[in-house]
Amino acid sequence: MERTIARLGLLCGLAGGIAHAAPAHYIVFTRDAAGGVEPVYYAQVELAGARDDMNVRASDDAHGERIAWHAFKDGVDLGERTLAIPDLRGEFARDPLRGDGTIVSAHPRAAARSFVLRIPFGAADAVEFGGAREPQRFDLGALAAGARDLRLAARVPQVEVDRVQGGGSPANRVDMLVVGDGYTNAQHSLFDADAAILHDAFFGLTPYKEYQSFVNWTTAFIASNQSGADHPPYQNGCTQATCCSDPDAIGDVHAGQFVDTAFDATFCAFQIQRLLVVDDGAVLAAAAAYPDWDKIVVVVNDSTYGGSGGDISVTSTHAQAPQIVLHEYGHSFTGLADEYSSPYPGFPPCSDTGGTPCEANVTNQTVAAQVKWNSWFTPGNPIPTPSGTSGVGLFQGARYLTTGMYRPVDTQCLMQFLGVPFCPVCRQEYVRTLYRGGWGDPATGIDLIEPGSESPSTAAPVAYAPGTNQPFSVMPLQPTIGTLGVQWYLDGNPIGGATAATYVFSQPGSTPASHTLQVRVKDQTAFVSAAMAGSLLDHERSWTIQVADDVIFRNGFDGP
């Protein structure tokens, strides 16, 4: 592990230097129920990747609050941007102790939400937000100058960042940041152990396991003054944060416990006993210690079953709580829909027969040839498919509806039950999302050829002297479990036997005078059907080879 200790302030980032690091503004904002925006934290950071939140667009299938904002430079409006803050989710196993993974869900609306903008220096000098109030404009230079006066400046503690040795560049990885709450200074090793348990649960599940090499797993230790989380005691009819009206709180052995932790972790948020939440603004501020993060998970030092999903996932240390995170990551990263049918009043509708398309794992389409996962249908299964049928088909009941909406399998999918695997359609969508992007940096998804590994560079033609050997190479990004296909092409024709990461070009004479050399790398995973792969799993590089004019060969040995 590579450990870095950072005191967050006006400049932070991973110590020891970051290749090609770019300075950027890191600003945490909080938006209230009326639409007002308040900057609560500012830091100058160094980004290892090419992240630029000015170029991030909210995806069409992102459910949650959408925030429109504008960037300005030298008084010029650079156009409207939109970001989405995913809805807060509470999805729990009905009886985790007895292995009943039937999902019991809650979808409260948080009054205030926090979010981050990471803007490279020089890209903009002000940002502006609209909403229910008059436009609010914030000068980035003024925020930097007044950083110590912002509300969360004094709350952000020392952060110790541990990055797994051998991790790849944030410019070509999914960056997961795991943060602890409710761990005292004396419990650092306990946090490390609990984070390792979550790591093993996450990468023990297909398809996360097969693509572990595509993920940088980084932990951040922040010491709390006290251990654990708040446990508001049961009180019938309670509407305050200091008590809990949920009958599930009656048997809470820690009822009445209130502790001083870095991120104010508490059970019974929104009067739902199992809904464990943290101060999202404070977490986002502390996350500036590793500013390249794409997704954040908070592990709370409390063994009571609970957690939550949304922009930040939260889990307790209960043995079954990591299943909550695994399910929520299916929402926040992969964009999957819930496949259970318990109602969610007011949830935006979707349709694959006209209107807003449905998520990858649900549909209202019943014509077999037009169902988007028909390439996964188990031969012989009727469409629609009766309950109790094994394999992949079209099973009614999904996305909070009992009729008119369909899912790929009957019961064996993590988006319907906790504690079971993902179905083939959900596995496929995770892999497609890795390569498609839209979840952070890189914006266009993972590149199977490590950027910058091309030798020689592809930026300019390669001068070649006839009769010499010129090696060309790339560094493929190998899935943890799986195979890649590599093939080199010369002037569009495959080169026999050239299936390694290196190819040596040789030509005895000066003609032809130029060539196009290309290498193609393909993920040969069985998780993505050929019908759904398109070009997502194929990545390539090309070089122009300019052959030097062999004057002696052309004019004989008498000279020019």
N, C-alpha and C positions, 0 to 999 in steps of 0.2 A: 504494500500500500504506500502511496505517496501522500504524506500528510502536510497540510498547509494550515497555519494559524493566521487568521485575518481579523483585524479590528476594522470593522466597516466604518467608512467615513467618506472623504471626498475622492479617494482613489482606492479601488480594491480589485482583486482578481487573484488567480492562482499564482502563488509565488514561484520563483524559479524560472519565470519567463514563459511566454506562449508564442509559438511560431506564428508569425504573421498576425500578431495581436493588433486589434484596431480599437482605439479609444472610443467610448460611447457614453451617452447620457443614459442612466438607469433611473427611471422615475416611477414610484408607486403612487397611484391615485386611488381614492375611495369615492364611490358614487353613491349618493343617498337616494331615498325613495322618491324624492321630488325631481331627481335628475341632476342635482348639483354635484360638481366634481371638485374634490379637494386634493392637492398634492400633499402627501403625508411623509414621503421619504425621497431623498435624492442621493445618488452616488455617481461618481465617474468610474467606469469600469473598463476593462479590456476584454473584448470579445475575440475568441480564437476562431470562430466561424465567421460566415458572411452574413450573419443575422442582421436584418433591418426591419423593425416592426412597421416602418413606413410602407413596406411592400407586402405586408401580410393582409390577406383578405379573409373575412369570415366565410367559412364554407356554407353552402346552401343547406346542409343537413345538420348544422350546429344548432341545437336547441338551447335557448337561454336568452339573456338580455343582450341586445345589440347596441353598440355605442358608436355613433358617428363622430369623427373628429377630422380636423384639418391640420396640415403642417404648413408652416410659413417660413420663407427664407428671404431676407432683405425686403420684407413687406409683401412678397408675392405669394399668393395662395397656391400651394402645390397640389391642391385637389383634395376631395373627400376620401377618407379611409373609413373602414368599418371593422370593429373587432367584436367578438362574441364572448361573453362570459357564460360558460355552461351552467345550467340549472343545478342547484344543490339537490343531491339525491340521498335518500336513505333506503337502502335495499338490503334486507337481512334474511338469513335462514330462519324459517319458522321455529325450528327446534334444533339448534346446532349440536346440542349435547347428545341427541338421539339420532343424528344423521338425517334429519328431515330438512332438505335444502330448498323446499318450496319457498319462493321469495315473497316476503311481506314488505311492501314498499310504502314510502312516504315521499312527497315532493313539496316541501315547504318553500315559500318565497322569502328569501332574505331581504330585509329592508335596505341594507347597505352592502355593497360588493366592492372588492378591490381588484385592481389590475395593474399591469406593468407596461410601460413603453420603453423599448431599448432603441435609441436613435443614434447612429454614428455621428461623431463630431463632423460638422460642416454640412451635414445633410439638411438640417433645418435649424432655425434659431427660435422658433416659437410653435406652440401647439394650441389648438382651440377646440372646445367642445360645445355642442349645441344641447338640445334636450328641452325640458320643460321650462327652463329659465332662459335668461338672456345669454348669448354666447359668452363663454369664459375663455380668455386667452392667457397663456402662461409663457413668459419669456424664459428660455432655457438657461440663459446666462444669469438671470435673477434667481432662478431656483438653485443654481450652483452656489451663488454667493450667499444665499440664505439657507443653505442645507441644514445647518445646525439648529435652525429655529423651527423646522418642520416637526409635526406632531410625533412621529415615530423615531426621530433622530436619536433621542436619549434612550429609547427602549431596545434598540438593536444591540445585542451583546457581542462578545467575542465568539467567533465561529471557527471551528476546526474542521477543515475539509479533507476527507480521505478519498483519493481517487485510485481505483484499482490499477495496478501496474499493467502495461500492455494495452490499455484502452486506446482507441483510435482518436483521430482528430474530431472535435465537435463539428467541424465543417462537413463531416460525412458519417455521422452517427446520430442515433436517438440518444439524447442526454437525459437520464433519469437522476433526479436529485432526491435523496431520502434524508429527511430531517427528523430529529427527535424532539419530543417535548415531555416534560415531567421527569427528566433525568438530572440528578445533581452531579456536581463535579466528581464525586466519588463513584458515580455509576456510569462512567464513560465506557468501561469494558462491557457493562450490561447492555448499553445501547448498541455497541458493536455486535454483540451476540444476537440481539433482537433484530437488527438490520440484516444480519446474515440469514436468520430464519426466513424473513420476508424474501430475501434474494433467492433462497433455495426454493421457496414456494412458487415464486414468479417464474424462474427459469426451469422449474420442474414440470411446467405445463406446456403442452404442445398448442400453438406453434412458437410460443415465446422461447422455448428451449432450443429449437432448431436455429433460431436467429439471434441467439445471445450475443454473438460477435458483432451484431449491428447496433448494440446498445452499450453506451458508457454508463456504468452504475457508480454513482458518486454519493457518499454520505457526508452529512454535515452535523457535527455535534455542537449543541448549544446548551450550556449548563443552566438548569433551573434552580431556584432557591429551595424548592421543595419537590418531592416525588409525587407522581400520580396525576390525577385529573379531578376536576370538581364533580361531585355527586349530589345534586340538589335532592333534598328529601321529599318523599311522597306527601302530597297534600291535595285532597280532592278539590277540584275546581280552580286550582292554581293557574294564574296567568303571568307570573313573574319568573325571572330567571333564577331566583333564589330557592324555588321549590319546583316540584314535578307532579303534574296531574295524571301522568300515565300510570295505570295500575301495575305495569311491569316494574316500576320502581319500588313497589312495596317490599319486595324481597332483597333489595340492594343492601349488601352487608357493609357498604361504605357510605350509606346514606348520611347526608349532613357533612360530608368531607369537602372542604374548600381549601385549595392549595395555591401557592404562588409559583406559577410556571411561566416559562418564557413566552408561550403562545396562548395562555389561558384556555387550555383544553378543558372541555366540559361535556358531560353526558346530558341527556334530556334537553338538547337544543330543540326549540319550538315544541316543547312539551312531548317529545318522543324519546323515551328512555334510552334506546339504543343508538340514537343519533348523536354521535361524538364529533364535535367540531372544534376548530381552533380559530384564532384571530388571523384571517387570511392576509390582511395587510402586513402584520408583523412577520408572518412567514415569508411573504414576497420580499420584504425588506432584507431579512436575513439571507435570502437566496441570492442576493447580490454578491455574496462571497464566491459563488460559482455561477456567474451571469449567463453562461451558455446553456443553462437548463432548458429542456423542452417540456418535461412533466415533473411534478413534485408530488411526493408521498410523505406524509407525516406519520411517524410511529409514536404512539403515546404510551408511556410507561404505566400501563394500567391493565390488569388481567380481566377486567369486566368485558363481556362481549359487546362490541360496537364499532362504528366507523361511519364514513360518509363518502360521497363522491361529488364530482363537480370539477371546477377548475383545479382544485387541489384534492387529492384523495387522502383520507385519514383512516388509520386502523389502530385498534388497541393491540395488546400483546396476547389476547386470548388465542388459543390454538386454531380456532376456526375463523378468526377475523380476517386473515389474509385473503380468504375467499371473496370478501367484499371488495378488496382492492383489485383482484383479478377480474371480477365482473365489471367494476367501474372503469377499468382501463379499456374494456371492450367498447364502452361508450366514448370516453374522453379521447382516446387515441384512434381507435379503428372506426368510430362513428356508427357502431351497431345499434340496432333497436332492441328493446326488451321484447322477449318472445312469450311472456306470460300475458294473461288476459284480464287480470284484475284492473278495474277502471282507473283512469287518470283524467278526470274532468278538465276540459279546456285544452288538452294537449293538441297541438296543431295536426290537422289531418294530412294524409299523403295518398298518392294514387299513382300506380304504374300504368294506368289506362287513360291518363289525362290529368294534368295538374302538377303539383309538387311531387317529384318521384319519391318513392319510399326508400328506406335504408336497404343495404345490400342483402339483409337476412330476413326481410319481410316483404310481402306483396299482397295486392288485392287482385292480381292477374290470375285467372283460372284456366286460360287457354294454354295447354301444356307447351306448345311450341314457342310461346311468347314469355314463359316464366324465365326470369333471368338466371336461375340456377338449374335449368333443365338439363344441362350437361352432367349434373350430379345425380339425376334421378336414378334410383335403383331399378334396373330392368324388371318389368312386370308389375310395378306398383301403380295402382290406379291414380288418376289425377282428377280432382282432389283425392286425398288419401285418407282412408278411415283411421281413426285413433286405434292404437294397438299394433299398427303395421310397423315392421322394422325397416331400417334403411332410410334413404332420402326420398322425399316426395313433396306433397303440398298439404300440410296439416292445418286445419282451421283453428283460429284462436291465437292472436298475437298482437303486440303493440297496443295493449290495454283494451282490446276488443274481443268479444267471444265469437262474433260472426263477421264475415266479410273481409277478414285479414288472415294471412296464412304464413306459416313458418316452415323451415326445411325438414325438421325431424320431429318425432313425437315428444320425447322427453329428454333425450340425452344431449342437452346443450347448456352451457354455462350462462347463456343469456336468458334461460328460462328457470334453471335450478342452480343453486350454489352447490359446489362440491363435485360437479361432473365436468367432463371435458367440453371443449368447443366442438360444434358440429363442423362438417367439411366446408360448408358455405362460410361460416365465421372464420375458420382457419384461413381460407382463401383470401378473405377480405383483409385480414391482418397483413398478409404478405403483399397484397396489392397496395395497401396503404403505405407500407415501408417504401416501396418504389415510386409511388405516386406523389408522396409529399403532402403538404398542407398542414402538417402538425408542428412545424417549427423550422429549424435549420438543419439540413439544407431544404430550402423552400420547395424544390422540385423533387425531393425524395433521395433515397440512398443511391449512390453510384457504385455499381459493381467493380468499376475500375477506380482505384483510389486517386482522387484528384492530385495532380502534381507528381504522380509516380511515373509518368511517361518519360521514357529515355530513348532517344533524345527528345527534346521538347517538340510538341506539335505546332507551336506558335509560328514557326517559320520553316520554309523548305530546307530539307537536309541535303547538303552538298556531298556528293559521293564520287570517289575516285575509282575508275574501273579497275577491276582485278583485286580489290581489297574486300575485306569482310566488315560489314557494318551491322552491329547488333542493334535490335530494337526490343524494348521490353515495357511491360506494364506490371502493376501489382494488383491482382484481383482481390476483392474482398470476399473471403470464403465464408459461407454460412457455417455455423458450428456443427450442424449435422446436415449433410446434403452435398451435392456435387455441382460443379460449374463446368460448362462446355466452353472451350476456347478454340477459335479457328482464325487463322491468318489468311488474308486475301491479297493478291497482287493484281492490280488493275481489274478488280471485280471478280477474279477467279480464285476459288479456294486453292490453297497450297497444300499439296499432299503431305501428311505427317506433321504439319505445323500446328500443333495443338497444345503447345506449352505457353507459358507467359513470356517467353523470349523467342525471337526469331532473328536469324542472321541472314542478311541480304548480301548477295554477291552477284556481280555481272562482269564478264570478261572484257567487253568492249564498251564503246560510248553510245551505242544504240540498243534499245530506245533511249532517247535523251531524258525522259522523265517517266516516273511511275507514281501510282497511288498505292500506298501500302495501308492496309486496314486490319485491325484486330477486333473481333467480336467476342464478347463474353456473355454467356447466357446462364441464368439460373435454371437448372433442370429439375426443380422441385415438382413433386407430384401434388403439392398442395393447391396449385393453381391449374385449373383445366385449360386446355389449349384454346377453347372457345372464349375464355375470359382473359387470357394472358395478353393478347395484343402484342405491343412492342415493349411493355413494361419490364419484362424480364430480360431484355436484350440491350446491352450497352456496348458502345464501340468507341474507338479512337482511329484517326487516320493521319498519315504523314504524306507529304509530297516529297519525292526523291528526285533531285536534280543531278543528273549524271554529268560529270565534267567532260569537256570535249577532249578526247584522246588524240592530240595533234599528230603524234608519232605514228599511231596506228592508222590514222586516216590518210596521211600523206607519204607513208613509207619511211624508210630510215634516212632519207636524204634531207630531212628537215622540212620546214614550211616553205 
